Amino acid sequence: MGVNNKDVRTPEERVPAEAKEMLKSLASKWEDVTDANALQVIPLKGAMTNEVFQIKWPTKTGELSRKVVVRIYGVGVEVFFDGDNEIQTFEFMSKQGHGPRLLGRFSKGRIEEFIRARTLSAPDLRDPEISVLIAAKMKEFHGLDLPGQKVVHLWDRLRNWLKVAKDMCSPDEAKAFRLDEIDEEITLLEKNLSIDQPIGFCHNDLQYGNIMIDEETKAITIIVSLQTFLLLPCYAHNSLVFLPSCFGRIGLDFYGMTLLY
């Protein structure tokens, strides 16, 4: 008899108590909210590794409700991404007008501004008009000058992931996946790709679920998340709206390796 791992908890039960207290505190500061405790939790689809919920409260006007987004990080993602680094990048992006504002953070996730826009679908990416808008937004994104030292993190991250894979695999699995050869390949790539290229900030997870569009203004919003941040040599960088983002050398085609992330 198989084991059913489906989460049978209600949406309200899936939001951590810590986050609920923060939400109530946040709502109590809004004069138009009638009852800070009367929050409604609505699951949002489209996230791959995170659980995302829309939280809303009734208002005195009765027409528009107050809304925020709660993002709960997936189990085990800390093996692959640095949560503190992601939050710092998210805050910087928010202050620069990219993505939603950060309203709060808790141990397993964060609270974000609710963006009144539509998440793109796969067919949207083939729309020439939308593609142009995304390209223009990414030009802004790649031009951001994040504070701190510009260091390429790609190679250390790949080696850390390889170590985790070796620790988790049996000898037969490690042999089947040829893990012993991957370390040599990483070293070879590092040697051949560490050329004199400018280092830039890249998104590294720009799939349609991380892009939103305002149907009226046609404004594009790129979403950032845990997997979204990385410092790469500017070949093509990590991601913004798990958005994994990082610095990378600009100009090289890194698409194939991005798929492996």
N, C-alpha and C positions, 0 to 999 in steps of 0.2 A: 504494500500500500504506500503510495507516494506521499511526500510531505508537502502541504500547501503553505507556501511562504507568503501568500498574499496578505497585505496589511489590512486587517479588518477594522481598524480604528476609524472613527469618524474624522473628518477634516479638522474639527476643533481639538480632538485628542492628539492629533499629529503635530500640532504647534506646541513647542516646549513651553512650560509654565513661565520660564524666564522671559521668553519672548512676549507672552501674553501680558505680563506685568509692564513691560516696556511699552507695549501697544496702548494699554489703558492709560499709562502716564502721558503718552504722546497725545492721545485723544482728549484728555482732560484739559489740555492747553488750548484747544480749539473751541471758540465760543459758539460756533454753529452746531456742534455735536450735542445732541440731546442727552445721551447717556453713554459715557465712555466704556461701560461694561457691556453694552449691547452690540458687541462686535460680531460680524458675520464672517465666516471663513469659507472661501471659495477656491477649490483647487484649480490651478492653471496648467494647461497642457503645453507640451513643446520642449520642456527642459529634459536634458539627457541624463545628467548625473545629480542634479539638485531637485529638491521638492520646492515648488513655487506656489504660493497662495496669494490671492487677492483678499485683503481685509477691508471691510467697509462698515461704516456707522451711519445710522439715520441722522439727518440734520433737521434743524428747525424749519427750513423752507419746505422740506418734504420732497423736493424735486431732485436735487443732486446730492448724492451721499459722499461722505469723505472716504477716500480710498488710499491705501498704501499696499506695498508688496512685501511679503515675507519670503526670503530665500533661505532654505535649510540645506546645508551642504550634504552631499551624499556620503554614505559610510565608506571610510577608507581613502577618501580623496587626499587626506593629509600626507599619504605616502608619496603622492605625486606633486603636490603643490604646497606652497608656503602661504598659509592663511593671512599672516600678518603683512606679508609683502603685497598680497592681493588687495587687502583693505587699504593700504597706503596708496596703491596705484588707483584704486577705485575713488578714493577721496580726491586725489589730484585731478583725475579725469572729470569728476563732478564739478570741481571748482573752475575747470576750464570750459565748462559748458558741454561736455561730452557725457551722455548717459544720464541716468536719474541721480538725484541727490541722495546721499547717505543720511538716513534719519536715525539710525541706531544699529548697534551690533551686539550680538550675544555669543555665547561659546560655540554654538553650532551653526551660526548663520548671521544674517543681517536683515535690516528693515530698510526698504528703499522707497523713494518717491514713486507714485503711480503715474506712468506715462500714458496719456490718452492717445494711443496709437495702435496700429495693427502690426502683429508679428508677421513677417514675411513667410511665404510658402516657397517650395522648390520652384514652381512655375514662375513666380515673381522674378527670380534671378535671371530668367531668360527674356524678361521685358527690357527692351533697349532703354526706355526712359528711366526705369528704376536702376538699371546697371550704371547709367551715367551718374545718377544721384549718389549711389554707393561709392563709385570711384572718387567723386569729389570729396565725399566725407572721409574716405580713407587717406586722401592727400593731406587733409587737416590732421588726421590721426598720426600719420607717419612723421609729421612735422613738429609734433609736441616735444618740448624739451623738459623731460622729467628731471627733478632735482636729484642730486647724488651722482655717484661715480658711474660712468657708462662702461659696464663690464659685461662681456659675453658669458651667459650662464649655460648655454646649450650643452656644452661637452660634459660638464660636471653633472648636469641633470640626466643626460643619457646614461652616464656611468652609474649614477645612483639607481636609476630604473633597472639597469641591467643587474645590479647587485640584488635588488629586491626580487627580480625574476629568478635568479639563481637560488636564492634562499627559499623560494616558494616551490620550485620545481623539483621533482624527483630526478635522479640521474638519467633515467630513460627519457624523461621529458626534455631535460636540458640537452641531451644528445639529439633528440628529434628536432628541436628548434635551433640546433647548432649555436648554442649560447656562447660557447668558448670562442667562436670565430667573430662574434659581434664586437667584442672589445677591440680586436685588431682593426675591424672596419671603422669603428669610431675614431681610433687613432689616425687611420689613413684619411678619413674625411676631414678631421681637424687639421691635419698637415696640409692637405690640398686646398682647403677652403679658407684657411686663415691668411687671406691675402689682404692687401691694403685697400680696404673698403670702409666707408663711413659706418658708424654704429648708430642704429636707429631703433625706435620703439615700434614693435609690431604686435599684431593681434593674435594670430596663430589659431584662431577658432572661428573664423568668419563664415559660419554656416548660417542659413536663413533664419534659424531659430534665435540667433543673436542679433538680428537686425529688425528694427521697427520703423514704420512709416506713418506719418500723420497724413491721412487721406485728404485733408483740406489744404494744408500748407505744403505738403510733399517734403516735409523735413524728415531727415533720416537720423535715427538714434542707434548707436552701436552699444550693445550691452556687454558688460564685463563680468566675469565670474571667476571662481577659484582657478580653473584651468587656464584662464585667459592670460596670465602674465609670465613673461620670461625675458631675459636679456640675451639676444642672439647677435651674431655678426650680421650686419644687414644684408642677408640674402633674402629673408622673408621671415618676418618675425611672428612671435607668439600672439595670443588672442585677446580681443575686447568684447563686448556684448554679443564658459565656464565658463566668457571671453577669455584662453591663456595668453597673456601678453608678455612681451619681453623685449629686450633690445636685441637687434640682429644686424648683420651686415647687409646693407641695402643693395639690391641689384642682382643677387644670385637666385636661381630657381630652386626653392626648397620645398616645393609643393609635395613631392613624393614622400619626404620625411615627415611633413606635417600630417599626412594621412596616418602615419604610424602612431602619432600621439593619441 
